Amino acid sequence: MPPRDNGHEEPVIRDKRKIDPETGQARGASATQEAPAPKAEEAPVDGDLLAERTADLQRLQAEYTNYRRRVERDRVSMREQAVAGTLAELLPVLDDIGRARDHGELTGGFAKVAESLEAVVTKLGLTSFGQKGDPFDPTVHEALMHSYSPDVTEPTAIEVLQPGYRIGERVLRPARVAVAEPTEPSEPAEEPDSSASPASADDDEN
């Protein structure tokens, strides 16, 4: 005999447990997992802008390199000027040492001091120039005496009165020398006029 329908629906029971009692697995785990966020699309790089920024960077690097070179060049130039100024003040002392050596007076402790001083100035780049027999060069020689000599074929320093000094390519003092030039050629003697014939001379006598 079928059950009587009294007009009431049977209650629906919903299992809201998160763990399935039969399998022990979490229910809806795959559904609750969040999908990874989509990656933001990178904006395309403008080729003209990249070239412009690269050119700016290269220009800055070139300017910095030139600046470093200019600073180094100025530093070397200032050092050379300072050294040259100091050595120029010592030239009279070196002249006195040279004269004492020529007269045989450079002996004893004075000789040791002189040798030490000459070694120091040589280490700083000071060199002397000017030798007897050098061709006269007005850029490095100063002529204090002038004469003529048959023994030279061009203007020549026949005596060094004071040596010259230079540091590198810079002349601190020219060599002061006596200069001789070749002997001036003598003027040829005038010869008598031989254009008149003997016959014309006899005519004049008659």
C-alpha positions in Angstrom: 0.0 0.0 0.0 1.6 3.3 -1.1 2.5 5.9 1.5 0.0 8.6 1.9 0.8 11.9 0.5 -0.1 14.4 3.1 1.1 17.4 0.9 4.5 17.9 2.6 7.9 17.5 0.9 10.6 15.6 2.6 13.5 17.9 3.8 16.7 18.0 1.7 19.9 17.5 3.6 23.1 19.1 2.2 26.5 17.9 3.2 28.6 21.1 3.7 31.6 19.3 5.1 34.8 20.4 3.4 36.3 16.9 3.9 34.8 14.0 2.2 34.3 11.3 4.9 34.7 8.5 2.4 37.8 9.6 0.4 39.4 11.9 2.9 40.0 14.5 0.1 39.1 18.1 0.4 36.0 18.9 -1.5 36.2 21.6 -4.2 39.9 22.2 -3.8 40.4 22.6 -7.5 37.6 25.0 -7.7 38.8 27.1 -4.8 42.3 27.5 -6.2 42.8 30.9 -7.7 44.0 31.1 -11.2 47.3 32.9 -11.6 47.0 36.6 -12.4 47.6 37.3 -16.1 51.0 39.0 -16.8 50.9 42.6 -17.7 51.9 43.1 -21.3 55.2 45.0 -21.6 55.0 48.3 -23.5 56.9 48.2 -26.8 60.2 50.2 -26.8 60.3 53.1 -29.2 63.3 52.6 -31.5 63.9 56.4 -32.0 63.9 57.0 -28.2 66.4 54.2 -27.6 68.7 55.6 -30.3 68.5 59.0 -28.8 69.3 57.8 -25.3 72.2 55.8 -26.6 73.6 58.8 -28.4 73.2 60.9 -25.2 75.1 58.3 -23.2 77.9 58.1 -25.8 78.2 61.9 -25.8 78.5 62.0 -22.0 81.1 59.3 -22.0 83.1 61.2 -24.7 82.9 64.5 -22.7 84.1 62.7 -19.6 87.0 61.1 -21.4 88.0 64.5 -22.8 87.7 66.1 -19.4 90.0 63.5 -17.8 92.6 64.0 -20.6 92.4 67.8 -20.3 92.9 67.6 -16.5 95.8 65.2 -16.9 97.4 67.4 -19.5 97.0 70.5 -17.4 98.5 68.7 -14.4 101.6 67.6 -16.3 102.0 71.1 -17.8 101.8 72.7 -14.3 104.3 70.2 -13.0 106.7 70.9 -15.9 106.4 74.7 -15.3 107.1 74.3 -11.6 110.2 72.1 -12.2 111.4 74.4 -15.0 111.1 77.5 -12.7 113.1 75.8 -10.0 115.8 74.6 -12.3 116.1 78.0 -13.9 117.0 79.4 -10.5 119.8 76.8 -10.1 121.5 77.6 -13.4 123.9 80.3 -11.8 124.9 77.7 -9.2 125.7 75.2 -12.0 127.7 77.8 -13.8 129.8 78.3 -10.7 130.3 74.6 -10.4 131.4 74.4 -14.0 133.9 77.3 -13.6 135.3 75.7 -10.4 135.8 72.4 -12.3 137.5 74.1 -15.2 140.0 75.8 -12.8 140.6 72.6 -10.8 139.0 73.9 -7.7 136.3 71.3 -7.4 137.8 69.1 -4.7 137.0 67.6 -1.3 133.5 68.0 0.2 132.5 70.7 -2.3 133.0 68.2 -5.1 130.6 65.7 -3.5 128.0 68.4 -3.0 128.4 69.5 -6.6 128.1 65.9 -7.9 124.9 65.3 -5.8 123.3 68.5 -7.1 124.1 67.7 -10.7 122.7 64.2 -10.2 119.4 65.7 -8.8 118.9 68.2 -11.7 119.7 65.5 -14.2 117.1 63.2 -12.7 114.6 66.1 -13.0 115.3 66.2 -16.7 117.8 69.0 -17.0 120.4 68.6 -19.8 123.2 70.9 -21.0 124.0 71.5 -24.6 126.5 73.6 -26.7 129.8 72.2 -27.9 132.7 73.8 -29.7 132.3 73.2 -33.4 128.5 73.0 -33.4 126.8 74.8 -36.4 125.3 78.0 -35.1 121.6 77.8 -34.5 119.9 81.0 -33.5 117.1 79.1 -31.8 119.4 77.5 -29.3 122.6 79.7 -29.5 123.2 83.3 -28.5 126.2 84.8 -30.2 128.2 87.0 -27.9 131.3 87.3 -30.2 131.6 87.3 -34.0 134.6 86.8 -36.3 135.7 85.4 -39.6 137.8 82.3 -40.1 139.1 80.3 -43.1 138.7 77.1 -41.1 134.9 77.0 -41.2 132.5 76.6 -44.1 129.4 77.9 -42.3 128.6 79.9 -39.2 130.1 77.9 -36.4 130.4 78.1 -32.6 134.2 78.2 -32.2 134.0 78.7 -28.4 131.3 78.1 -25.8 131.3 80.9 -23.3 128.4 79.5 -21.3 126.5 76.2 -21.8 122.9 76.1 -22.6 120.3 74.1 -20.7 117.0 72.5 -21.6 114.3 70.4 -20.0 112.7 68.1 -22.5 112.1 70.3 -25.6 112.0 73.5 -23.6 115.1 75.7 -23.7 115.7 77.2 -20.3 118.8 79.2 -21.5 120.5 79.3 -24.9 124.1 78.4 -25.2 126.2 81.6 -25.3 129.0 81.2 -27.9 131.5 82.9 -30.0 130.6 82.5 -33.7 132.9 82.5 -36.7 131.9 82.8 -40.3 133.8 81.8 -43.5 136.3 84.4 -44.6 134.7 87.0 -46.9 135.9 86.5 -50.5 138.3 89.2 -51.7 137.2 91.4 -54.6 139.0 90.5 -57.8 141.7 93.1 -59.0 140.6 95.2 -61.9 142.4 94.2 -65.2 143.6 96.9 -67.7 141.4 97.5 -70.7 142.9 95.6 -73.7 140.2 96.6 -76.2 142.4 99.2 -77.8 144.5 97.7 -80.7 148.3 98.6 -81.2 147.4 100.2 -84.5 145.1 102.7 -82.8 147.8 103.4 -80.2 150.3 104.2 -83.0 147.8 106.5 -84.6 147.4 108.4 -81.4 151.2 108.9 -81.2 151.3 110.3 -84.8 
